[in-house]
Amino acid sequence: MLFEPIKIADLEIQNRFVRSATHEWLAEDDGAPTPMIGDIYEELASNEVGLIITGYSYVNPSGKSSEFQQGIYDDRFIEPYRQITFRVHKYKSKIVLQIVHGGRQSRISTEDPVVFAPSAVTDSSSGITPVEMSESHILETIEDFANAARRAKEAGFDGVQLHCAHGFLLSNFISPYTNRRTDRWGGTVENRTRIIVEIIQRIREMVGADLPILVKLNSTDGFDAISGKVGLTPEDAVEIAKILENNTVCAIEVSGGIMESGEVMSQPAIDSMEKEAYFKQYARMIKSAVNIPVILVGGIRTRSVMESLLKEGYADMVSMSRPFINEPELVMKLKQGKIEGVSCVSCNRCFDPNGIKCYH
């Protein structure tokens, strides 16, 4: 099944492999994408990665989370992104732009000295207490996401992925830990998901029905019982997935963890099959509740595990980040039977602020 095609909306994906969104630290200071980012995506495409999801691209400068992060907040970025999609489309791969606002994990700068989130809940990992967003600010942010999707379409991307995971703004809204509002944007699962639904509706109004919209969805915030923190539950994630499917989302990538919960999202030392695919139970719950493709990310390392995830109904596609940094030719090696697993040792040293690279 790994090498069988699959459809995401009207997109024909050549196989079941996804390069999960990975921050490259290779954009210009203002967020403009560089040819070096294009080099990474073209190499993945030439090695038959079915679906490439870009590093997270911020929709407003106030939502920038990291140095040298890609941006999509201005029309001047359309042309450099178009050059990148042209390079990828020389091959059969499809490429989707991940769009994001950093929320309570945004970077403080001279230009943007305030961090915004649904509620003023202090982030224990940074010590920063965000300012609660006003109604007008929420509506402006919805417009920012819609304009980002418009730019992505004009730049030739095959779709967009809304980043609703890992402690950024949209995952702040869906989690009761970070969203303690009592207005129409908080409280029930439906209310906490409202901003995502309104973003999707505004994208449809702006660019039409034909742009595939994917979502990277947190299945858990990653807190354990000892922490005493009550965050997003897998049951909530299932209900959110159903709402998203009913609002034209065409695929869901299941992940988990926020900065505050430590190394949940990129767990180190994946050195046995038992440690692989650490969000798979959550993915199966979501897959059983929706009829759109479910993509699973998180510590997938061996071919036998990849195959079992598909055959046993955990997911429809397998998504990896760190292994593709180590081996961009990974899909071809697996297809040709040269390897049965990846060389990545999950050391996390590849997340280098000077530009992603493997040190193993």
Number of C-alpha atoms within 10 A of each C-alpha: 14 22 14 10 13 19 15 17 18 12 15 15 20 19 21 24 25 26 26 24 21 18 23 24 21 23 22 14 13 15 23 22 25 16 14 14 20 21 14 17 24 24 15 25 25 18 19 23 29 25 26 25 22 24 24 25 28 27 26 19 19 20 26 28 22 17 17 21 23 31 26 31 24 16 14 11 18 21 16 15 25 18 16 24 23 15 17 24 17 11 16 17 24 23 25 23 30 29 27 28 29 29 25 29 27 26 18 16 11 6 8 13 10 16 23 23 26 28 22 19 18 14 16 11 12 11 8 17 17 20 17 18 17 13 13 9 12 16 14 13 20 22 18 23 25 24 22 28 32 21 24 26 21 15 21 20 24 22 23 23 26 24 27 27 27 27 26 22 24 25 32 29 29 32 28 22 15 25 22 19 18 10 10 13 21 23 18 15 19 17 18 26 24 19 21 25 20 16 21 22 17 19 22 18 11 14 16 11 12 12 22 20 27 25 25 24 24 32 31 26 30 23 18 11 8 6 8 8 13 15 19 24 16 19 14 20 23 22 16 23 26 18 19 22 18 12 15 19 23 24 25 27 27 29 28 27 22 22 18 17 19 13 13 21 23 20 16 15 14 20 13 9 13 9 15 20 24 21 22 21 14 22 29 19 18 26 23 13 14 19 12 20 20 26 26 31 27 25 26 27 25 18 15 12 17 24 15 14 22 19 13 10 15 25 30 23 24 26 27 19 19 29 22 23 22 20 17 22 18 22 24 16 16 17 13 8 9 10 15 13 17 19 16 21 16 19 16 17 14 18 17 14 15 12 15 18 15 17 12 12
